Amino acid sequence: MSNQELDQLRKQVDEMNLKLLELINERATIVQEIGKAKEKQGMNRYDPVRERGMLDLITDHNDGPFENSTIEHIFKEIFKAGLELQQDDHRKALLVSRKKKPEDTIVDIKGDKIGDGQPHFIFGPCAVESYEQVKIVAEAVKSKGLKLLRGGAFKPRTSPYDFQGLGLDGLKILKQVADEYDLAVVSEIVNPADIEKAIDYIDVIQIGARNMQNFELLKTAGAVNKPVLLKRGLAATISEFINAAEYIISQGNENIILCERGIRTYERATRNTLDISAVPILKQETHLPVFVDVTHSTGRRDLLLPTAKAAIAIGADGVMAEVHPDPAVALSDSAQQMNLDQFDQFYSELQKGISIRS
């Protein structure tokens, strides 16, 4: 074969490459339209039955020289690329996506501007037990110049026989103490029906890990004019976590704080496994502020300080931890709450770390 003939064949290959490119891109455009139609109908983007049918049709018309297995491999890669394109389109459409809103969302809670680039803190007892108990912790929080007080009034517990919280009476205690010390209340709501009456007593609606995919609760929280602190589910992927936030924002409420609180793995050295890498991922993928709950992620007082430092160092907008006047007699989570002396030391050491970083 002469060089001239070889060049001619290469020219034909180049022309075919361009035709293939044109067809692949044309196919991709159609696939995007299919993805939009599926999303409107609430259908899954991946349909294995449809993929198998397309592959069978292609191999039935394969006259060689490629083996059917080679043809299947090539087209599976094309199908995979199309599915990824549909997923990218879906991410771009999400209201919580940074592609939708490049600038950071700042959630203002009584003057604490969460997401402003400075670390913020939420402290308080696991559960509201009495006025005196909450008041002691509130005084300690206030003495540090802090603004956010947490406390559980409705407590979803693993065992039905564990302390379930004081309910509305607990919220009233939180509100009374918060007013006395000019603090903002963060408390969990577990039932959509309770939100309407709860908003008179709290400043931030917390949605706990066990309710991250309670979609009616998410939608109800999204329909009221109160900031929402949304915790990641025990076994939720980051994508599922982001979509849970989308339920809230889709109802019109953009004031959402995401909270990484550890996920369940086979590891038993800690209560959960703190997924610290979730912080930068969430900061990159969404425009929402991100907190880290070091209490529930570790379940160990001796790990609260190092994990809090890690959270701030990696870019978290804030840290949440539990404080109790006397953890030994706490009605819930006694092993992981700090007493007042430990709280003082924790906060002092954490501030030193922040100063060094600054």
N, C-alpha and C positions, 0 to 999 in steps of 0.2 A: 504494500500500500504506500502510495506517495504521500509526501508531506501535505500536498494540496488536498488530497482526498481526506486525510486525517483532520485538517483544519476545517473542511466542510462538515464532517461529522460532528466535530466539537461545536461548530456554529449551530447545528441543528439541536444539540443538547442544550446550549445556552438559550435558544429560543423556547424550547420545551420547558426549561426551568422557569422562565418568565411567565409562560402560560400556566404552569402549575401554581406559581405564586399568585397570579391573578385569580385562579379558581379557589385556592385556599382562603384568600382574603374575602372573596365573594361569599364562600361558604360561612366564614366567620361572622360576616354581617347578618346572614340569615339566622345563624345560631343565636346571636345576640337578641334578635327579634323574638325567637322562640323562648329564650330565657325570660324576657319581659312578659310575654303572654303567660308563661307558667307561674311567674311571681304574682300576677294579678289574680290567677285562679287558685293560688295557694298550693301549687303542685311542687313536688320535689324536682330539682333541676336534673338529677341523675336518674335515668330510667334504664336499668340493666336489660329489661326485655326488649326495649327499643334498640339498644346498642347491639344485642345479639342478632336481632332481625336485620339490621344494616350490614353487619359483618357477614351473615349468611348470604345476603343478596350479592354482596361484592365478590365473595369467594365462588359463588355459583357462576359468576361471569368471568372468572379468572382463567385466561387461556395461556398463562405462562409468559415469560420463562420463570417468574418467581413462584416458589411454593406457596400454598395457601397460608401456611404459618407465618411466612415473611410478610405477606400482604396484610394479614390480621394485625401483626405487630405495627406496621406502618400506620394503618388506619386507626388503631387504638391510640397511638400518640396524637394523631389529628383530633380524635374525639376528646381526649384528655385536655388538649390545649383549648378546645372550644368550651369545655365545662369550666375551666379556670377563667376563661374570658367572661362567662356568665357570672361567676362568683365575684370577679373584680367589679363588674357593673353593679352587682348587688351591694357591695361594700361602698361604692361611690354614692349610692342612693341613700344609705343610712344617714339619718339626721344627726347621729352622734359621731359620725365619721369626721376625721380631720380633713378629709378631702372635701367634705361638704362645708366645713367651717374651719379655716386654717388657724384662726386665733384661739387662744385658750378661753374657755368659759370660766368666769369668776363667780363664785356663789357667795353672796353677802349674807352673813348670819349675825345680825346685831353688831355690825361693824367689823367682824372677822371676815376678811375677804379671802375665802378659800380658793387657791389657784393663782394667787398674785406673785408667786415665786418665793414666798417665805413659808417656812414650815408652821403648821398650826396643830393644835392638840385637842383631843376630846378625852376627858377623864371622868370617872365616876364609878359607882358600885355596879356589880353585875345586875343585882335586883334591888328595887326599892323595898326596904323592910320596915322603915319607920321614919317619921319626921326627923327625929334626933340623928339617926344614922346619916341621912342625906345631908342634913345641915352641917355636920362635922366635915364631910367630904367637900361640900360646896365652899366652906370657909378655907380649906386647904387649896382648892382650885383658884379661888378668888385672890388669895395671898400671893399667888405667882403671876398675877396679872392676866390670867386666862379667862376665857369667855364661855367655853362650851362644856356643859355638864351632861353626862350620860347617865341613864339609869333604866333598868328594865321593869316595866309595869305589867306587860303581857309577856309571859315567858314560855315559848314553845320548847318543851323538854323531851328528851329521848324516852324517858319513862313517864307514864301517866300518873305515877305516884309521887314524882318529884314536885317541888314547889313551883307553882305555875304563875306566881306573881300576884300583886294586889289589884290588878286591873285598873279601872278608872280611878279608884281611890289612890293608887300609886301615882297616877298622872297628876292628880290634884296636889299631892305632896311635892312632887317635882316642881310644879308650877309655883307653889307657895314659896319654896326655898329659893328658886331661881329669881323670883321677883325681889326677894329680900336682899340678894347678893348681886342683882343685875346680871344674871347669867342667861344663856340660851339653853333650852332643853332639847336633848336628842334622845328619843325613845322609840322602841320598836312597836309597830302595829302588825298584828297577824291576821286580822279579819277585815275585809273591805268595809263591812258594815260599821266598824268602830272608828273609821277615819273621820267621819263627819263630826262626831263629838270630841275626838281626840285633838283635833286641830286647835281647839280653844285652849289647850294646855301645853302644847309642844311647839317648838320652833323648827325642828327637823324630824321628818318621818323616817325612821330606820326600817328597812326591809331586810330581815335576817337571812342567813345562808339557806335555811330550810324553806324559805318562801321565795327564793330568787326566781323560781319559775311558777309562782302563783300568779298567773296572768291577770286574773280579775283584780287582785290586789295591786299589781303594777299599774293597770289601767286606771284604777280609782285614785291611786297616789298621783298619777300623771294629770289628773283632772282638777287637782286642787292647787292653790297658790302657796305651796310650802316646799322648801328644799327637801330632797330625798337623799338619804344615804343608803346606797344599795350594796349589800355584801355579796361576794361571790359564793356560789353554792359549793357544797362539800365535795362534789365530784364534777363540777361544771368546767367545761373548756372555756378558754378565753372568748371564743366566738359566741358560745351560749351566753356568757356573761354580758358581752356587748349587746347582744340581741335583747336580753332582758332590760337593759337600759333603754333600748329603742322603744320598747313597749311604753315606757314612762314618757319619753320625749315626744312620741307620736300623738300623745293626748294634749300636748301643748306646754308641758312643764320641762324646761331646759335646765333647771337648777338641780342637777344631779351630781352627787359625789360617789365615785366608785370606791369600794373598799375590799382590798385583798385581805383574806383572813385565814389563809391556809387551805389546802385541799387534802382529801383523804388518800393516803398511799399505804403501802405495806409497812412503812416505817413506824415504829412504836416508841422511839426515844422521845418524841414530842406528841402532843395531842393531835396536831395535824402537821402537814409539811408546808412551811411557808414558801410559796412560789414567788420569790423576790424578783425574778425576771419578768413577772407579769406587770410590774410597775412601769418599766420603760416601754413595754409593748403596748400597754393601755394608753400611755402618754403619746405614743406615736400614732396609734390607730384611731384614737378619739380626741376630742377637744375638752373632755371632762377632767376635773381634778381627781386625784387618786390618793386615797388614804391606805394605811396598813394597820390592821388590828393585830398587835403583837401578843395580846393576851390569848385570844382563841387560836391563833396559829401555832403557838408553842405550848400553851398550858403549863408553863414553867416560869416561876418568878425569876429564876437565875438567868433566864435567856431574854428577858424583856429588854434590858438595856442594849445588849449587842445587836439584837434584831431591829430595835428602834433606830440605832445609829445606822445600820445597814439600809433601812428604809429611806432615811433622810439622804444618805450618801448617794443612793441610786436614783433620787429624783422625786420621791413621794412628796405630795403636798401636805401631808400631815400624818400623825400617828394617833391611834386610839389604844387606850389601856384601861384596866379596871383597878379601882382603888376602894378599899373598905376600911372602916375604923378598926375592926377586929376580924380579919379573915377567918380565924379559927372557928368562929361561931356563925359565919355567913350561911345563909339558907341555900346558896347555890355557888358553885365554882370556888369553893374556899381555897383550894390548893394553888390557884393561879392569880389571885388578887393581891395587890400590894397593900401593906399597912401604911400609915401616915409617914413614919420614919423612912420606910423604903421608898415611898413616893417622893419625899424630899430629896433623897439621895439620887434616885432615878432621874428626876427632872434636872437637878444640878449637874450631874454628869453628862446628860444629853445636851444641855445648853453649852457646856464646854466643847463638846464635839462639833456643835453647830458653829461656834465662834471660830474654832480652828479652821473649819471648812471655808468660812466666809473670808 
